[in-house]
Amino acid sequence: MQEVFMKRALLLARKGIGFTSPNPCVGAVIVKGGEIIAEAYHKKAGQDHAEVLAIREVMKKSGIKTVDLEPALFHNAILYVTLEPCSHNGKTPPCAKAIVAAGFKKVCIGMKDPFKKVNGKGIKYLKEHGVEVELCRSGSALADEIRSINQPFIKWAQSGLPYLTMKAGMSLDGKIATCSGESKWISSELSRKHARLERSKCDAVLVGAGTVRADDPELAAHGVYKNKDLIRIVLDAKLGLPLSKRVFRDDNVIVFYTHEANSKAISEFQKAGIDIRKTTSDLAGLKKIFKFLAKRDFQNIYIEGGSDVHGKIFDLSTRSNGLLDRVLFYIAPKLIGGSKSLSVIGGNGVDKISKALNFKNVNFETLGDDIKLEGEINIY
Ligand SMILES: NC(=O)c1ccc[n+]([C@@H]2O[C@H](COP(=O)([O-])OP(=O)(O)OC[C@H]3O[C@@H](n4cnc5c(N)ncnc54)[C@H](OP(=O)(O)O)[C@@H]3O)[C@@H](O)[C@H]2O)c1
């Protein structure tokens, strides 16, 4: 495998980030005589996969409608694709079949597809039909980079849970609001713009009732993602939030409530046509919420506070391996102080340093005067 071509396929795959869910981001290039003759990436779930688009591109350039008209077209070509080609009939026909039909003799693959309907079956199909398959060396820097762009998809396929990112704008002393509850704004406009774009790459954004009450956030998608239907998930135990809050502006919202909600509130939410789901207020109930969301194909969830919700997710994560996966903290050069002002993570916390959540990868950069700190707790 010539890494330069797989790197190009990876670069193309990246273009799909934030658009392809519940499908993974995939890029493909076709190489002939040492040169790239076609390249493509998967743009959206339900649309054609990268490898099929690349094959079609070559045929278009050659002016032929079916490969039968020029059976040798792909004989000396190598297909580079970042993810194992699918082998099942999903929203589109199996790519492995299209690759064999095109006449490829060699395919280089970035990683095996963990999705259980594929999971090696695409590779098996290719090999059974005389195609040489070369997989990117597991553990190599390139293989890790290929996995890194599809972390939510991999976690979801392997565990049936969504990938969770906790985001917060905070002061240097870890506060997300003052003692009077004021939180606008701790981090800079530049940080908030960055955070909104990171949110927009996800499938859903989750907040607690305290945050909706205090800030009335819009929780919308922005930038190139602005037309995306980002789902808003609200934890509102008592269903006490006014329906005039912006999170309830359209159907893209799911509200979880507990036994604390009275029948009047339940019927008001129902009358407003809001999707409400009963849960229990304990940590087991919270885990069930995430399992439910994963079943609904939400792979990538952005947690936007507040302190109580962060604390519960943290507490659950210290008990339940693999729940919280990444933090994205925008740290402003301010001190807020006060034992009554809210800390970024409430809840019970851990009693021993040995039980703290540790990061495997930490990246930080400055955004104006703020520090953006990103850390991964789990790598899939
Ligand atoms: N700087 C930042 O980045 C940032 C981000 C977000 C928020 N904030 C600030 O944080 C503050 C809000 O934080 P907070 O800790 O007070 O509130 P919160 O975490 O936003 O919400 C807590 C509420 O969520 C509900 N809830 C929690 N777990 C639940 C579950 N398992 N099922 C159903 N409902 C559940 C409960 O609603 P009930 O009220 O119905 O019991 C609970 O009181 C605000 O001041 C806000 O401005 C800052």
The ligand as a Tripos MOL2 file, in Angstrom:
@<TRIPOS>MOLECULE
LIG
   48    52     1     0     0
SMALL
NO_CHARGES

@<TRIPOS>ATOM
      1 N1        -20.5460   28.2800   30.9370 N.am      1 LIG1
      2 C1        -21.1000   27.2590   30.3310 C.2       1 LIG1
      3 O1        -20.5270   26.6560   29.4160 O.2       1 LIG1
      4 C2        -22.4540   26.8070   30.7780 C.ar      1 LIG1
      5 C3        -23.1130   25.8230   30.0390 C.ar      1 LIG1
      6 C4        -24.3470   25.3930   30.4570 C.ar      1 LIG1
      7 C5        -24.9140   25.9370   31.5970 C.ar      1 LIG1
      8 N2        -24.2730   26.9010   32.2790 N.ar      1 LIG1
      9 C6        -24.8700   27.4710   33.4890 C.3       1 LIG1
     10 O2        -25.1500   26.4050   34.3760 O.3       1 LIG1
     11 C7        -26.3020   26.7150   35.1290 C.3       1 LIG1
     12 C8        -27.2680   25.5510   35.0660 C.3       1 LIG1
     13 O3        -26.6830   24.4220   35.6350 O.3       1 LIG1
     14 P1        -27.4620   23.5850   36.7340 P.3       1 LIG1
     15 O4        -26.5320   22.6330   37.3470 O.co2     1 LIG1
     16 O5        -28.1860   24.5080   37.6210 O.co2     1 LIG1
     17 O6        -28.6060   22.8650   35.9000 O.3       1 LIG1
     18 P2        -28.5560   21.8350   34.6950 P.3       1 LIG1
     19 O7        -27.4850   20.8510   34.8870 O.co2     1 LIG1
     20 O8        -28.6140   22.5820   33.4210 O.co2     1 LIG1
     21 O9        -29.9810   21.1540   34.8700 O.3       1 LIG1
     22 C9        -30.2780   20.4140   36.0150 C.3       1 LIG1
     23 C10       -31.6990   19.9080   35.9220 C.3       1 LIG1
     24 O10       -31.8040   18.9230   34.9080 O.3       1 LIG1
     25 C11       -32.8180   18.0230   35.2460 C.3       1 LIG1
     26 N3        -32.2520   16.6750   35.2700 N.ar      1 LIG1
     27 C12       -31.0140   16.3010   35.6570 C.ar      1 LIG1
     28 N4        -30.8810   14.9730   35.5430 N.ar      1 LIG1
     29 C13       -32.0560   14.5160   35.0750 C.ar      1 LIG1
     30 C14       -32.5240   13.2360   34.7170 C.ar      1 LIG1
     31 N5        -31.7410   12.1490   34.8480 N.pl3     1 LIG1
     32 N6        -33.7540   13.1370   34.2310 N.ar      1 LIG1
     33 C15       -34.5430   14.2150   34.0780 C.ar      1 LIG1
     34 N7        -34.1710   15.4540   34.4100 N.ar      1 LIG1
     35 C16       -32.9380   15.5960   34.8980 C.ar      1 LIG1
     36 C17       -33.3390   18.4100   36.5870 C.3       1 LIG1
     37 O11       -34.4860   19.1940   36.2850 O.3       1 LIG1
     38 P3        -35.5760   19.7380   37.3050 P.3       1 LIG1
     39 O12       -35.2030   21.1750   37.4620 O.co2     1 LIG1
     40 O13       -36.8750   19.5550   36.6310 O.co2     1 LIG1
     41 O14       -35.4030   18.9540   38.5540 O.co2     1 LIG1
     42 C18       -32.2140   19.2150   37.1710 C.3       1 LIG1
     43 O15       -32.5870   20.1260   38.1390 O.3       1 LIG1
     44 C19       -26.8420   28.0080   34.5820 C.3       1 LIG1
     45 O16       -26.4410   29.0710   35.3880 O.3       1 LIG1
     46 C20       -26.1940   28.1080   33.2410 C.3       1 LIG1
     47 O17       -26.0430   29.4520   32.8220 O.3       1 LIG1
     48 C21       -23.0550   27.3640   31.9140 C.ar      1 LIG1
@<TRIPOS>BOND
     1     1     2 1
     2     2     3 2
     3     2     4 1
     4     4     5 ar
     5     4    48 ar
     6     5     6 ar
     7     6     7 ar
     8     7     8 ar
     9     8     9 1
    10     8    48 ar
    11     9    10 1
    12     9    46 1
    13    10    11 1
    14    11    12 1
    15    11    44 1
    16    12    13 1
    17    13    14 1
    18    14    15 2
    19    14    16 1
    20    14    17 1
    21    17    18 1
    22    18    19 2
    23    18    20 1
    24    18    21 1
    25    21    22 1
    26    22    23 1
    27    23    24 1
    28    23    42 1
    29    24    25 1
    30    25    26 1
    31    25    36 1
    32    26    27 ar
    33    26    35 ar
    34    27    28 ar
    35    28    29 ar
    36    29    30 ar
    37    29    35 ar
    38    30    31 1
    39    30    32 ar
    40    32    33 ar
    41    33    34 ar
    42    34    35 ar
    43    36    37 1
    44    36    42 1
    45    37    38 1
    46    38    39 2
    47    38    40 1
    48    38    41 1
    49    42    43 1
    50    44    45 1
    51    44    46 1
    52    46    47 1
@<TRIPOS>SUBSTRUCTURE
     1 LIG1         1 GROUP 0 **** ****
